[in-house]
Amino acid sequence: MDRPPPGPGRTATATRRSPASLTRPATVRRDSRRPGRGPARHRRETVPRYWFADRLLAVLAGRRPVHSMLNHTVGEAYEQLVQLAPSDEPFLVGREPAVRHCDEYTPREGVIEAFARISSGDRVHALAFRLEQGPDLRWRCAAVEVGHRPRAAAEA
């Protein structure tokens, strides 16, 4: 490959490169930052309490049918969901509700009592549920409670 002749602003000497033995190995990172673990939402979906909080909220907000939780509930939890799920009007009005935070208490092995903060617009609601691990090691919801209920439903 021919190099262009030296001209104004150029020098006749080529840029000098270091021999390969003097350069850093390709495996050494210059950037001290570590690669990310992916979006928080994808990490949360692997945690049972967040998985159930998202699914329960979808049912309570009317985005999913109640029967979508049929295989994920045990005992009276399904009946509780039927009572809490909206029939005509969405339970959580305002902006699209979202799980803001979810935490858990483990009273014993195989049981999680979880609580979540749900935001909808400028309002915050509480969601509490109990998860029990079956003999097949799958988590199932055993109880559901919602902290805020509309006045019309509370008076009825």
ChimeraX commands (.cxc) that place a marker at each C-alpha (Angstrom):
marker #1 position 0.00,0.00,0.00 radius 0.5
marker #1 position 1.46,3.32,-1.05 radius 0.5
marker #1 position 1.48,6.20,1.34 radius 0.5
marker #1 position 0.64,9.67,0.14 radius 0.5
marker #1 position 3.66,11.89,-0.31 radius 0.5
marker #1 position 4.43,14.30,2.47 radius 0.5
marker #1 position 2.74,17.63,2.03 radius 0.5
marker #1 position 2.03,20.73,4.04 radius 0.5
marker #1 position 1.26,19.78,7.61 radius 0.5
marker #1 position 2.55,16.26,7.15 radius 0.5
marker #1 position 5.86,14.79,8.10 radius 0.5
marker #1 position 7.80,12.19,6.25 radius 0.5
marker #1 position 8.07,9.91,9.27 radius 0.5
marker #1 position 5.25,7.48,9.82 radius 0.5
marker #1 position 3.52,7.23,13.14 radius 0.5
marker #1 position 5.47,4.87,15.25 radius 0.5
marker #1 position 3.63,1.94,16.78 radius 0.5
marker #1 position 4.77,-0.03,19.75 radius 0.5
marker #1 position 5.79,-3.59,19.12 radius 0.5
marker #1 position 3.15,-6.14,20.12 radius 0.5
marker #1 position 5.19,-7.21,23.13 radius 0.5
marker #1 position 4.98,-3.73,24.65 radius 0.5
marker #1 position 1.21,-3.29,24.35 radius 0.5
marker #1 position -1.25,-4.35,27.01 radius 0.5
marker #1 position -2.85,-7.76,26.63 radius 0.5
marker #1 position -6.28,-7.63,25.03 radius 0.5
marker #1 position -7.89,-9.19,28.10 radius 0.5
marker #1 position -7.00,-6.39,30.51 radius 0.5
marker #1 position -9.77,-3.81,30.87 radius 0.5
marker #1 position -8.86,-0.15,30.93 radius 0.5
marker #1 position -12.34,0.78,32.08 radius 0.5
marker #1 position -12.85,0.07,35.78 radius 0.5
marker #1 position -16.65,-0.03,35.45 radius 0.5
marker #1 position -18.21,-3.48,35.49 radius 0.5
marker #1 position -20.79,-4.60,32.96 radius 0.5
marker #1 position -24.34,-4.17,34.13 radius 0.5
marker #1 position -26.60,-6.98,35.28 radius 0.5
marker #1 position -29.41,-5.95,32.97 radius 0.5
marker #1 position -32.53,-3.94,33.71 radius 0.5
marker #1 position -33.88,-4.16,37.25 radius 0.5
marker #1 position -37.22,-5.39,35.92 radius 0.5
marker #1 position -35.64,-8.56,34.51 radius 0.5
marker #1 position -33.84,-9.27,37.77 radius 0.5
marker #1 position -37.04,-8.72,39.76 radius 0.5
marker #1 position -38.98,-11.26,37.72 radius 0.5
marker #1 position -36.81,-14.05,39.10 radius 0.5
marker #1 position -37.74,-13.18,42.71 radius 0.5
marker #1 position -41.02,-14.89,43.74 radius 0.5
marker #1 position -42.41,-11.94,45.69 radius 0.5
marker #1 position -41.99,-9.55,42.75 radius 0.5
marker #1 position -43.33,-12.10,40.27 radius 0.5
marker #1 position -46.49,-12.56,42.33 radius 0.5
marker #1 position -46.83,-8.83,43.10 radius 0.5
marker #1 position -46.77,-8.04,39.36 radius 0.5
marker #1 position -49.31,-10.77,38.54 radius 0.5
marker #1 position -51.63,-9.89,41.41 radius 0.5
marker #1 position -51.52,-6.21,40.46 radius 0.5
marker #1 position -52.37,-7.08,36.85 radius 0.5
marker #1 position -55.47,-8.94,38.07 radius 0.5
marker #1 position -56.48,-6.18,40.51 radius 0.5
marker #1 position -56.02,-3.50,37.84 radius 0.5
marker #1 position -58.10,-5.46,35.33 radius 0.5
marker #1 position -55.22,-6.09,32.90 radius 0.5
marker #1 position -55.37,-9.86,33.37 radius 0.5
marker #1 position -58.32,-12.15,34.07 radius 0.5
marker #1 position -58.64,-13.68,37.53 radius 0.5
marker #1 position -58.41,-17.21,36.16 radius 0.5
marker #1 position -54.83,-16.50,35.03 radius 0.5
marker #1 position -53.89,-17.01,38.70 radius 0.5
marker #1 position -55.79,-20.27,39.12 radius 0.5
marker #1 position -52.71,-22.52,39.03 radius 0.5
marker #1 position -50.72,-20.06,41.14 radius 0.5
marker #1 position -53.05,-19.97,44.14 radius 0.5
marker #1 position -53.91,-22.39,46.92 radius 0.5
marker #1 position -56.68,-22.40,49.52 radius 0.5
marker #1 position -58.88,-19.32,49.70 radius 0.5
marker #1 position -56.54,-17.02,47.79 radius 0.5
marker #1 position -58.36,-17.53,44.50 radius 0.5
marker #1 position -61.71,-16.63,46.09 radius 0.5
marker #1 position -60.11,-13.56,47.65 radius 0.5
marker #1 position -58.89,-12.51,44.21 radius 0.5
marker #1 position -62.37,-13.01,42.73 radius 0.5
marker #1 position -63.76,-10.67,45.41 radius 0.5
marker #1 position -61.03,-8.06,44.93 radius 0.5
marker #1 position -60.84,-8.11,41.13 radius 0.5
marker #1 position -62.76,-5.39,39.30 radius 0.5
marker #1 position -66.00,-6.34,37.60 radius 0.5
marker #1 position -66.79,-3.21,35.58 radius 0.5
marker #1 position -64.61,-0.45,36.97 radius 0.5
marker #1 position -60.87,-0.87,37.58 radius 0.5
marker #1 position -59.95,-1.09,41.25 radius 0.5
marker #1 position -56.99,1.26,40.97 radius 0.5
marker #1 position -58.00,4.40,39.13 radius 0.5
marker #1 position -55.59,7.02,37.86 radius 0.5
marker #1 position -52.40,6.33,36.00 radius 0.5
marker #1 position -51.18,2.85,35.22 radius 0.5
marker #1 position -50.47,1.20,38.61 radius 0.5
marker #1 position -46.98,-0.15,39.22 radius 0.5
marker #1 position -45.16,-2.12,41.90 radius 0.5
marker #1 position -42.71,0.35,43.43 radius 0.5
marker #1 position -41.23,-1.81,46.16 radius 0.5
marker #1 position -41.79,-5.29,47.49 radius 0.5
marker #1 position -40.28,-6.89,50.58 radius 0.5
marker #1 position -40.79,-10.08,52.51 radius 0.5
marker #1 position -40.79,-11.69,55.91 radius 0.5
marker #1 position -40.05,-15.40,56.19 radius 0.5
marker #1 position -41.77,-16.83,59.30 radius 0.5
marker #1 position -40.48,-20.31,58.47 radius 0.5
marker #1 position -38.92,-22.20,55.60 radius 0.5
marker #1 position -41.25,-22.52,52.63 radius 0.5
marker #1 position -43.43,-19.54,53.61 radius 0.5
marker #1 position -43.08,-15.91,52.52 radius 0.5
marker #1 position -45.27,-13.11,53.78 radius 0.5
marker #1 position -44.79,-10.31,51.27 radius 0.5
marker #1 position -45.91,-6.71,51.15 radius 0.5
marker #1 position -45.75,-4.31,48.24 radius 0.5
marker #1 position -46.16,-0.58,47.66 radius 0.5
marker #1 position -48.30,0.08,44.62 radius 0.5
marker #1 position -48.37,3.54,43.07 radius 0.5
marker #1 position -51.16,4.76,40.86 radius 0.5
marker #1 position -50.81,8.39,39.90 radius 0.5
marker #1 position -50.12,10.32,43.10 radius 0.5
marker #1 position -51.70,7.66,45.34 radius 0.5
marker #1 position -49.96,4.78,47.07 radius 0.5
marker #1 position -51.70,1.52,47.94 radius 0.5
marker #1 position -50.61,-1.46,50.01 radius 0.5
marker #1 position -50.74,-5.06,48.84 radius 0.5
marker #1 position -49.99,-7.96,51.17 radius 0.5
marker #1 position -49.90,-11.62,50.23 radius 0.5
marker #1 position -48.67,-14.95,51.56 radius 0.5
marker #1 position -46.71,-17.41,49.45 radius 0.5
marker #1 position -46.30,-21.07,50.30 radius 0.5
marker #1 position -43.91,-23.45,48.64 radius 0.5
marker #1 position -45.49,-26.75,47.66 radius 0.5
marker #1 position -43.92,-30.23,47.59 radius 0.5
marker #1 position -43.09,-29.61,43.91 radius 0.5
marker #1 position -41.05,-26.54,45.06 radius 0.5
marker #1 position -43.37,-24.12,43.23 radius 0.5
marker #1 position -44.56,-21.03,45.04 radius 0.5
marker #1 position -48.31,-20.46,45.30 radius 0.5
marker #1 position -50.27,-17.57,46.72 radius 0.5
marker #1 position -52.25,-18.57,49.85 radius 0.5
marker #1 position -53.74,-15.18,50.85 radius 0.5
marker #1 position -54.19,-11.69,49.41 radius 0.5
marker #1 position -55.10,-8.41,51.10 radius 0.5
marker #1 position -55.33,-4.90,49.69 radius 0.5
marker #1 position -54.79,-1.94,52.02 radius 0.5
marker #1 position -56.98,0.62,50.26 radius 0.5
marker #1 position -60.48,-0.10,49.06 radius 0.5
marker #1 position -62.85,2.37,47.43 radius 0.5
marker #1 position -65.54,3.69,49.80 radius 0.5
marker #1 position -68.40,2.28,47.72 radius 0.5
marker #1 position -67.01,-1.25,48.06 radius 0.5
marker #1 position -66.26,-0.80,51.78 radius 0.5
marker #1 position -69.84,0.35,52.53 radius 0.5
marker #1 position -71.49,-2.47,50.58 radius 0.5
marker link #1:1,2 radius 0.2
marker link #1:2,3 radius 0.2
marker link #1:3,4 radius 0.2
marker link #1:4,5 radius 0.2
marker link #1:5,6 radius 0.2
marker link #1:6,7 radius 0.2
marker link #1:7,8 radius 0.2
marker link #1:8,9 radius 0.2
marker link #1:9,10 radius 0.2
marker link #1:10,11 radius 0.2
marker link #1:11,12 radius 0.2
marker link #1:12,13 radius 0.2
marker link #1:13,14 radius 0.2
marker link #1:14,15 radius 0.2
marker link #1:15,16 radius 0.2
marker link #1:16,17 radius 0.2
marker link #1:17,18 radius 0.2
marker link #1:18,19 radius 0.2
marker link #1:19,20 radius 0.2
marker link #1:20,21 radius 0.2
marker link #1:21,22 radius 0.2
marker link #1:22,23 radius 0.2
marker link #1:23,24 radius 0.2
marker link #1:24,25 radius 0.2
marker link #1:25,26 radius 0.2
marker link #1:26,27 radius 0.2
marker link #1:27,28 radius 0.2
marker link #1:28,29 radius 0.2
marker link #1:29,30 radius 0.2
marker link #1:30,31 radius 0.2
marker link #1:31,32 radius 0.2
marker link #1:32,33 radius 0.2
marker link #1:33,34 radius 0.2
marker link #1:34,35 radius 0.2
marker link #1:35,36 radius 0.2
marker link #1:36,37 radius 0.2
marker link #1:37,38 radius 0.2
marker link #1:38,39 radius 0.2
marker link #1:39,40 radius 0.2
marker link #1:40,41 radius 0.2
marker link #1:41,42 radius 0.2
marker link #1:42,43 radius 0.2
marker link #1:43,44 radius 0.2
marker link #1:44,45 radius 0.2
marker link #1:45,46 radius 0.2
marker link #1:46,47 radius 0.2
marker link #1:47,48 radius 0.2
marker link #1:48,49 radius 0.2
marker link #1:49,50 radius 0.2
marker link #1:50,51 radius 0.2
marker link #1:51,52 radius 0.2
marker link #1:52,53 radius 0.2
marker link #1:53,54 radius 0.2
marker link #1:54,55 radius 0.2
marker link #1:55,56 radius 0.2
marker link #1:56,57 radius 0.2
marker link #1:57,58 radius 0.2
marker link #1:58,59 radius 0.2
marker link #1:59,60 radius 0.2
marker link #1:60,61 radius 0.2
marker link #1:61,62 radius 0.2
marker link #1:62,63 radius 0.2
marker link #1:63,64 radius 0.2
marker link #1:64,65 radius 0.2
marker link #1:65,66 radius 0.2
marker link #1:66,67 radius 0.2
marker link #1:67,68 radius 0.2
marker link #1:68,69 radius 0.2
marker link #1:69,70 radius 0.2
marker link #1:70,71 radius 0.2
marker link #1:71,72 radius 0.2
marker link #1:72,73 radius 0.2
marker link #1:73,74 radius 0.2
marker link #1:74,75 radius 0.2
marker link #1:75,76 radius 0.2
marker link #1:76,77 radius 0.2
marker link #1:77,78 radius 0.2
marker link #1:78,79 radius 0.2
marker link #1:79,80 radius 0.2
marker link #1:80,81 radius 0.2
marker link #1:81,82 radius 0.2
marker link #1:82,83 radius 0.2
marker link #1:83,84 radius 0.2
marker link #1:84,85 radius 0.2
marker link #1:85,86 radius 0.2
marker link #1:86,87 radius 0.2
marker link #1:87,88 radius 0.2
marker link #1:88,89 radius 0.2
marker link #1:89,90 radius 0.2
marker link #1:90,91 radius 0.2
marker link #1:91,92 radius 0.2
marker link #1:92,93 radius 0.2
marker link #1:93,94 radius 0.2
marker link #1:94,95 radius 0.2
marker link #1:95,96 radius 0.2
marker link #1:96,97 radius 0.2
marker link #1:97,98 radius 0.2
marker link #1:98,99 radius 0.2
marker link #1:99,100 radius 0.2
marker link #1:100,101 radius 0.2
marker link #1:101,102 radius 0.2
marker link #1:102,103 radius 0.2
marker link #1:103,104 radius 0.2
marker link #1:104,105 radius 0.2
marker link #1:105,106 radius 0.2
marker link #1:106,107 radius 0.2
marker link #1:107,108 radius 0.2
marker link #1:108,109 radius 0.2
marker link #1:109,110 radius 0.2
marker link #1:110,111 radius 0.2
marker link #1:111,112 radius 0.2
marker link #1:112,113 radius 0.2
marker link #1:113,114 radius 0.2
marker link #1:114,115 radius 0.2
marker link #1:115,116 radius 0.2
marker link #1:116,117 radius 0.2
marker link #1:117,118 radius 0.2
marker link #1:118,119 radius 0.2
marker link #1:119,120 radius 0.2
marker link #1:120,121 radius 0.2
marker link #1:121,122 radius 0.2
marker link #1:122,123 radius 0.2
marker link #1:123,124 radius 0.2
marker link #1:124,125 radius 0.2
marker link #1:125,126 radius 0.2
marker link #1:126,127 radius 0.2
marker link #1:127,128 radius 0.2
marker link #1:128,129 radius 0.2
marker link #1:129,130 radius 0.2
marker link #1:130,131 radius 0.2
marker link #1:131,132 radius 0.2
marker link #1:132,133 radius 0.2
marker link #1:133,134 radius 0.2
marker link #1:134,135 radius 0.2
marker link #1:135,136 radius 0.2
marker link #1:136,137 radius 0.2
marker link #1:137,138 radius 0.2
marker link #1:138,139 radius 0.2
marker link #1:139,140 radius 0.2
marker link #1:140,141 radius 0.2
marker link #1:141,142 radius 0.2
marker link #1:142,143 radius 0.2
marker link #1:143,144 radius 0.2
marker link #1:144,145 radius 0.2
marker link #1:145,146 radius 0.2
marker link #1:146,147 radius 0.2
marker link #1:147,148 radius 0.2
marker link #1:148,149 radius 0.2
marker link #1:149,150 radius 0.2
marker link #1:150,151 radius 0.2
marker link #1:151,152 radius 0.2
marker link #1:152,153 radius 0.2
marker link #1:153,154 radius 0.2
marker link #1:154,155 radius 0.2
marker link #1:155,156 radius 0.2
view
